[in-house]
């Protein structure tokens, strides 16, 4: 299974969530400076970014679980064995060298 596909989604989701938390801390700093309108705008945008990261993380984890389940339920078929026609008693293909007896 190729886990790198889901790994990058999870990394991006964590980065978005950290950006959202950082934005909320900035909004809290703006409230401390009595800039309520700026803090509300930054806070709302930060909440949206955080929720986007959370949703992306949920989708990445769910996709990984579904892929693992499908790999367990439907394993890849085994490759058929190559049978040597000369040893199996079947006639050789035309144009192939036959050993002289």
Chimera marker file (.cmm) of the C-alpha trace (Angstrom):
<marker_set name="trace">
<marker id="1" x="0.000" y="0.000" z="0.000" r="1" g="1" b="0" radius="0.5"/>
<marker id="2" x="1.221" y="3.466" z="-0.833" r="1" g="1" b="0" radius="0.5"/>
<marker id="3" x="0.987" y="5.409" z="2.435" r="1" g="1" b="0" radius="0.5"/>
<marker id="4" x="2.701" y="8.530" z="1.100" r="1" g="1" b="0" radius="0.5"/>
<marker id="5" x="-0.521" y="9.645" z="-0.576" r="1" g="1" b="0" radius="0.5"/>
<marker id="6" x="-2.209" y="10.016" z="2.791" r="1" g="1" b="0" radius="0.5"/>
<marker id="7" x="0.882" y="11.221" z="4.619" r="1" g="1" b="0" radius="0.5"/>
<marker id="8" x="1.008" y="14.504" z="2.671" r="1" g="1" b="0" radius="0.5"/>
<marker id="9" x="-2.682" y="15.167" z="3.300" r="1" g="1" b="0" radius="0.5"/>
<marker id="10" x="-2.188" y="14.623" z="7.008" r="1" g="1" b="0" radius="0.5"/>
<marker id="11" x="0.847" y="16.928" z="7.090" r="1" g="1" b="0" radius="0.5"/>
<marker id="12" x="-1.101" y="19.651" z="5.268" r="1" g="1" b="0" radius="0.5"/>
<marker id="13" x="-4.015" y="19.212" z="7.670" r="1" g="1" b="0" radius="0.5"/>
<marker id="14" x="-1.758" y="19.599" z="10.714" r="1" g="1" b="0" radius="0.5"/>
<marker id="15" x="-0.167" y="22.718" z="9.193" r="1" g="1" b="0" radius="0.5"/>
<marker id="16" x="-3.610" y="24.251" z="8.603" r="1" g="1" b="0" radius="0.5"/>
<marker id="17" x="-4.662" y="23.443" z="12.151" r="1" g="1" b="0" radius="0.5"/>
<marker id="18" x="-1.495" y="25.036" z="13.550" r="1" g="1" b="0" radius="0.5"/>
<marker id="19" x="-2.104" y="28.130" z="11.411" r="1" g="1" b="0" radius="0.5"/>
<marker id="20" x="-5.631" y="28.341" z="12.798" r="1" g="1" b="0" radius="0.5"/>
<marker id="21" x="-4.399" y="28.099" z="16.383" r="1" g="1" b="0" radius="0.5"/>
<marker id="22" x="-1.736" y="30.731" z="15.694" r="1" g="1" b="0" radius="0.5"/>
<marker id="23" x="-4.397" y="33.035" z="14.229" r="1" g="1" b="0" radius="0.5"/>
<marker id="24" x="-6.594" y="32.582" z="17.291" r="1" g="1" b="0" radius="0.5"/>
<marker id="25" x="-3.662" y="33.532" z="19.514" r="1" g="1" b="0" radius="0.5"/>
<marker id="26" x="-3.127" y="36.634" z="17.373" r="1" g="1" b="0" radius="0.5"/>
<marker id="27" x="-6.814" y="37.487" z="17.724" r="1" g="1" b="0" radius="0.5"/>
<marker id="28" x="-6.507" y="37.118" z="21.488" r="1" g="1" b="0" radius="0.5"/>
<marker id="29" x="-3.574" y="39.540" z="21.389" r="1" g="1" b="0" radius="0.5"/>
<marker id="30" x="-5.662" y="42.025" z="19.425" r="1" g="1" b="0" radius="0.5"/>
<marker id="31" x="-8.425" y="41.798" z="22.027" r="1" g="1" b="0" radius="0.5"/>
<marker id="32" x="-5.847" y="42.657" z="24.667" r="1" g="1" b="0" radius="0.5"/>
<marker id="33" x="-4.984" y="45.779" z="22.664" r="1" g="1" b="0" radius="0.5"/>
<marker id="34" x="-8.709" y="46.674" z="22.484" r="1" g="1" b="0" radius="0.5"/>
<marker id="35" x="-8.940" y="46.185" z="18.709" r="1" g="1" b="0" radius="0.5"/>
<marker id="36" x="-12.178" y="44.224" z="18.799" r="1" g="1" b="0" radius="0.5"/>
<marker id="37" x="-13.146" y="44.529" z="15.123" r="1" g="1" b="0" radius="0.5"/>
<marker id="38" x="-9.738" y="43.370" z="13.897" r="1" g="1" b="0" radius="0.5"/>
<marker id="39" x="-9.716" y="40.581" z="16.453" r="1" g="1" b="0" radius="0.5"/>
<marker id="40" x="-13.141" y="39.375" z="15.355" r="1" g="1" b="0" radius="0.5"/>
<marker id="41" x="-12.089" y="39.253" z="11.688" r="1" g="1" b="0" radius="0.5"/>
<marker id="42" x="-8.841" y="37.422" z="12.449" r="1" g="1" b="0" radius="0.5"/>
<marker id="43" x="-10.682" y="35.089" z="14.836" r="1" g="1" b="0" radius="0.5"/>
<marker id="44" x="-13.357" y="34.142" z="12.309" r="1" g="1" b="0" radius="0.5"/>
<marker id="45" x="-10.793" y="33.490" z="9.582" r="1" g="1" b="0" radius="0.5"/>
<marker id="46" x="-8.664" y="31.456" z="11.991" r="1" g="1" b="0" radius="0.5"/>
<marker id="47" x="-11.653" y="29.323" z="12.970" r="1" g="1" b="0" radius="0.5"/>
<marker id="48" x="-12.373" y="28.633" z="9.289" r="1" g="1" b="0" radius="0.5"/>
<marker id="49" x="-8.747" y="27.654" z="8.610" r="1" g="1" b="0" radius="0.5"/>
<marker id="50" x="-8.691" y="25.393" z="11.686" r="1" g="1" b="0" radius="0.5"/>
<marker id="51" x="-11.944" y="23.695" z="10.680" r="1" g="1" b="0" radius="0.5"/>
<marker id="52" x="-10.624" y="23.191" z="7.145" r="1" g="1" b="0" radius="0.5"/>
<marker id="53" x="-7.529" y="21.488" z="8.528" r="1" g="1" b="0" radius="0.5"/>
<marker id="54" x="-9.648" y="19.336" z="10.825" r="1" g="1" b="0" radius="0.5"/>
<marker id="55" x="-11.870" y="18.269" z="7.938" r="1" g="1" b="0" radius="0.5"/>
<marker id="56" x="-8.862" y="17.459" z="5.769" r="1" g="1" b="0" radius="0.5"/>
<marker id="57" x="-7.383" y="15.371" z="8.571" r="1" g="1" b="0" radius="0.5"/>
<marker id="58" x="-10.633" y="13.421" z="8.936" r="1" g="1" b="0" radius="0.5"/>
<marker id="59" x="-10.769" y="12.743" z="5.202" r="1" g="1" b="0" radius="0.5"/>
<marker id="60" x="-7.124" y="11.599" z="5.092" r="1" g="1" b="0" radius="0.5"/>
<marker id="61" x="-7.560" y="9.213" z="8.015" r="1" g="1" b="0" radius="0.5"/>
<marker id="62" x="-10.807" y="7.817" z="6.606" r="1" g="1" b="0" radius="0.5"/>
<marker id="63" x="-9.202" y="7.280" z="3.176" r="1" g="1" b="0" radius="0.5"/>
<marker id="64" x="-6.279" y="5.448" z="4.779" r="1" g="1" b="0" radius="0.5"/>
<marker id="65" x="-8.640" y="3.178" z="6.747" r="1" g="1" b="0" radius="0.5"/>
<marker id="66" x="-10.707" y="2.388" z="3.649" r="1" g="1" b="0" radius="0.5"/>
<marker id="67" x="-7.567" y="1.570" z="1.648" r="1" g="1" b="0" radius="0.5"/>
<marker id="68" x="-6.248" y="-0.732" z="4.373" r="1" g="1" b="0" radius="0.5"/>
<marker id="69" x="-9.606" y="-2.484" z="4.591" r="1" g="1" b="0" radius="0.5"/>
<marker id="70" x="-9.749" y="-3.008" z="0.831" r="1" g="1" b="0" radius="0.5"/>
<marker id="71" x="-6.209" y="-4.362" z="0.820" r="1" g="1" b="0" radius="0.5"/>
<marker id="72" x="-7.164" y="-6.910" z="3.474" r="1" g="1" b="0" radius="0.5"/>
<marker id="73" x="-10.469" y="-7.925" z="1.880" r="1" g="1" b="0" radius="0.5"/>
<marker id="74" x="-9.249" y="-8.064" z="-1.711" r="1" g="1" b="0" radius="0.5"/>
<marker id="75" x="-5.550" y="-8.978" z="-1.771" r="1" g="1" b="0" radius="0.5"/>
<marker id="76" x="-3.659" y="-8.716" z="-5.036" r="1" g="1" b="0" radius="0.5"/>
<marker id="77" x="-3.919" y="-11.922" z="-7.071" r="1" g="1" b="0" radius="0.5"/>
<marker id="78" x="-0.844" y="-14.115" z="-7.131" r="1" g="1" b="0" radius="0.5"/>
<marker id="79" x="1.093" y="-14.295" z="-10.376" r="1" g="1" b="0" radius="0.5"/>
<marker id="80" x="0.562" y="-17.577" z="-12.242" r="1" g="1" b="0" radius="0.5"/>
<marker id="81" x="3.516" y="-19.928" z="-12.366" r="1" g="1" b="0" radius="0.5"/>
<marker id="82" x="5.294" y="-20.343" z="-15.671" r="1" g="1" b="0" radius="0.5"/>
<marker id="83" x="5.125" y="-24.013" z="-16.631" r="1" g="1" b="0" radius="0.5"/>
<marker id="84" x="7.834" y="-25.460" z="-18.813" r="1" g="1" b="0" radius="0.5"/>
<marker id="85" x="5.916" y="-27.071" z="-21.692" r="1" g="1" b="0" radius="0.5"/>
<marker id="86" x="8.650" y="-29.596" z="-22.383" r="1" g="1" b="0" radius="0.5"/>
<marker id="87" x="8.515" y="-30.984" z="-18.873" r="1" g="1" b="0" radius="0.5"/>
<marker id="88" x="4.729" y="-30.939" z="-18.596" r="1" g="1" b="0" radius="0.5"/>
<marker id="89" x="4.188" y="-33.324" z="-21.531" r="1" g="1" b="0" radius="0.5"/>
<marker id="90" x="2.549" y="-30.745" z="-23.792" r="1" g="1" b="0" radius="0.5"/>
<marker id="91" x="3.860" y="-30.328" z="-27.324" r="1" g="1" b="0" radius="0.5"/>
<marker id="92" x="6.326" y="-27.511" z="-27.878" r="1" g="1" b="0" radius="0.5"/>
<marker id="93" x="5.293" y="-24.404" z="-29.789" r="1" g="1" b="0" radius="0.5"/>
<marker id="94" x="6.059" y="-24.441" z="-33.505" r="1" g="1" b="0" radius="0.5"/>
<marker id="95" x="9.428" y="-22.937" z="-34.327" r="1" g="1" b="0" radius="0.5"/>
<marker id="96" x="11.056" y="-23.794" z="-31.018" r="1" g="1" b="0" radius="0.5"/>
<marker id="97" x="14.089" y="-26.006" z="-30.830" r="1" g="1" b="0" radius="0.5"/>
<marker id="98" x="13.267" y="-29.537" z="-29.776" r="1" g="1" b="0" radius="0.5"/>
<marker id="99" x="15.965" y="-31.569" z="-28.090" r="1" g="1" b="0" radius="0.5"/>
<marker id="100" x="17.061" y="-34.500" z="-30.183" r="1" g="1" b="0" radius="0.5"/>
<marker id="101" x="16.564" y="-37.826" z="-28.412" r="1" g="1" b="0" radius="0.5"/>
<link id1="1" id2="2" r="1" g="1" b="0" radius="0.2"/>
<link id1="2" id2="3" r="1" g="1" b="0" radius="0.2"/>
<link id1="3" id2="4" r="1" g="1" b="0" radius="0.2"/>
<link id1="4" id2="5" r="1" g="1" b="0" radius="0.2"/>
<link id1="5" id2="6" r="1" g="1" b="0" radius="0.2"/>
<link id1="6" id2="7" r="1" g="1" b="0" radius="0.2"/>
<link id1="7" id2="8" r="1" g="1" b="0" radius="0.2"/>
<link id1="8" id2="9" r="1" g="1" b="0" radius="0.2"/>
<link id1="9" id2="10" r="1" g="1" b="0" radius="0.2"/>
<link id1="10" id2="11" r="1" g="1" b="0" radius="0.2"/>
<link id1="11" id2="12" r="1" g="1" b="0" radius="0.2"/>
<link id1="12" id2="13" r="1" g="1" b="0" radius="0.2"/>
<link id1="13" id2="14" r="1" g="1" b="0" radius="0.2"/>
<link id1="14" id2="15" r="1" g="1" b="0" radius="0.2"/>
<link id1="15" id2="16" r="1" g="1" b="0" radius="0.2"/>
<link id1="16" id2="17" r="1" g="1" b="0" radius="0.2"/>
<link id1="17" id2="18" r="1" g="1" b="0" radius="0.2"/>
<link id1="18" id2="19" r="1" g="1" b="0" radius="0.2"/>
<link id1="19" id2="20" r="1" g="1" b="0" radius="0.2"/>
<link id1="20" id2="21" r="1" g="1" b="0" radius="0.2"/>
<link id1="21" id2="22" r="1" g="1" b="0" radius="0.2"/>
<link id1="22" id2="23" r="1" g="1" b="0" radius="0.2"/>
<link id1="23" id2="24" r="1" g="1" b="0" radius="0.2"/>
<link id1="24" id2="25" r="1" g="1" b="0" radius="0.2"/>
<link id1="25" id2="26" r="1" g="1" b="0" radius="0.2"/>
<link id1="26" id2="27" r="1" g="1" b="0" radius="0.2"/>
<link id1="27" id2="28" r="1" g="1" b="0" radius="0.2"/>
<link id1="28" id2="29" r="1" g="1" b="0" radius="0.2"/>
<link id1="29" id2="30" r="1" g="1" b="0" radius="0.2"/>
<link id1="30" id2="31" r="1" g="1" b="0" radius="0.2"/>
<link id1="31" id2="32" r="1" g="1" b="0" radius="0.2"/>
<link id1="32" id2="33" r="1" g="1" b="0" radius="0.2"/>
<link id1="33" id2="34" r="1" g="1" b="0" radius="0.2"/>
<link id1="34" id2="35" r="1" g="1" b="0" radius="0.2"/>
<link id1="35" id2="36" r="1" g="1" b="0" radius="0.2"/>
<link id1="36" id2="37" r="1" g="1" b="0" radius="0.2"/>
<link id1="37" id2="38" r="1" g="1" b="0" radius="0.2"/>
<link id1="38" id2="39" r="1" g="1" b="0" radius="0.2"/>
<link id1="39" id2="40" r="1" g="1" b="0" radius="0.2"/>
<link id1="40" id2="41" r="1" g="1" b="0" radius="0.2"/>
<link id1="41" id2="42" r="1" g="1" b="0" radius="0.2"/>
<link id1="42" id2="43" r="1" g="1" b="0" radius="0.2"/>
<link id1="43" id2="44" r="1" g="1" b="0" radius="0.2"/>
<link id1="44" id2="45" r="1" g="1" b="0" radius="0.2"/>
<link id1="45" id2="46" r="1" g="1" b="0" radius="0.2"/>
<link id1="46" id2="47" r="1" g="1" b="0" radius="0.2"/>
<link id1="47" id2="48" r="1" g="1" b="0" radius="0.2"/>
<link id1="48" id2="49" r="1" g="1" b="0" radius="0.2"/>
<link id1="49" id2="50" r="1" g="1" b="0" radius="0.2"/>
<link id1="50" id2="51" r="1" g="1" b="0" radius="0.2"/>
<link id1="51" id2="52" r="1" g="1" b="0" radius="0.2"/>
<link id1="52" id2="53" r="1" g="1" b="0" radius="0.2"/>
<link id1="53" id2="54" r="1" g="1" b="0" radius="0.2"/>
<link id1="54" id2="55" r="1" g="1" b="0" radius="0.2"/>
<link id1="55" id2="56" r="1" g="1" b="0" radius="0.2"/>
<link id1="56" id2="57" r="1" g="1" b="0" radius="0.2"/>
<link id1="57" id2="58" r="1" g="1" b="0" radius="0.2"/>
<link id1="58" id2="59" r="1" g="1" b="0" radius="0.2"/>
<link id1="59" id2="60" r="1" g="1" b="0" radius="0.2"/>
<link id1="60" id2="61" r="1" g="1" b="0" radius="0.2"/>
<link id1="61" id2="62" r="1" g="1" b="0" radius="0.2"/>
<link id1="62" id2="63" r="1" g="1" b="0" radius="0.2"/>
<link id1="63" id2="64" r="1" g="1" b="0" radius="0.2"/>
<link id1="64" id2="65" r="1" g="1" b="0" radius="0.2"/>
<link id1="65" id2="66" r="1" g="1" b="0" radius="0.2"/>
<link id1="66" id2="67" r="1" g="1" b="0" radius="0.2"/>
<link id1="67" id2="68" r="1" g="1" b="0" radius="0.2"/>
<link id1="68" id2="69" r="1" g="1" b="0" radius="0.2"/>
<link id1="69" id2="70" r="1" g="1" b="0" radius="0.2"/>
<link id1="70" id2="71" r="1" g="1" b="0" radius="0.2"/>
<link id1="71" id2="72" r="1" g="1" b="0" radius="0.2"/>
<link id1="72" id2="73" r="1" g="1" b="0" radius="0.2"/>
<link id1="73" id2="74" r="1" g="1" b="0" radius="0.2"/>
<link id1="74" id2="75" r="1" g="1" b="0" radius="0.2"/>
<link id1="75" id2="76" r="1" g="1" b="0" radius="0.2"/>
<link id1="76" id2="77" r="1" g="1" b="0" radius="0.2"/>
<link id1="77" id2="78" r="1" g="1" b="0" radius="0.2"/>
<link id1="78" id2="79" r="1" g="1" b="0" radius="0.2"/>
<link id1="79" id2="80" r="1" g="1" b="0" radius="0.2"/>
<link id1="80" id2="81" r="1" g="1" b="0" radius="0.2"/>
<link id1="81" id2="82" r="1" g="1" b="0" radius="0.2"/>
<link id1="82" id2="83" r="1" g="1" b="0" radius="0.2"/>
<link id1="83" id2="84" r="1" g="1" b="0" radius="0.2"/>
<link id1="84" id2="85" r="1" g="1" b="0" radius="0.2"/>
<link id1="85" id2="86" r="1" g="1" b="0" radius="0.2"/>
<link id1="86" id2="87" r="1" g="1" b="0" radius="0.2"/>
<link id1="87" id2="88" r="1" g="1" b="0" radius="0.2"/>
<link id1="88" id2="89" r="1" g="1" b="0" radius="0.2"/>
<link id1="89" id2="90" r="1" g="1" b="0" radius="0.2"/>
<link id1="90" id2="91" r="1" g="1" b="0" radius="0.2"/>
<link id1="91" id2="92" r="1" g="1" b="0" radius="0.2"/>
<link id1="92" id2="93" r="1" g="1" b="0" radius="0.2"/>
<link id1="93" id2="94" r="1" g="1" b="0" radius="0.2"/>
<link id1="94" id2="95" r="1" g="1" b="0" radius="0.2"/>
<link id1="95" id2="96" r="1" g="1" b="0" radius="0.2"/>
<link id1="96" id2="97" r="1" g="1" b="0" radius="0.2"/>
<link id1="97" id2="98" r="1" g="1" b="0" radius="0.2"/>
<link id1="98" id2="99" r="1" g="1" b="0" radius="0.2"/>
<link id1="99" id2="100" r="1" g="1" b="0" radius="0.2"/>
<link id1="100" id2="101" r="1" g="1" b="0" radius="0.2"/>
</marker_set>
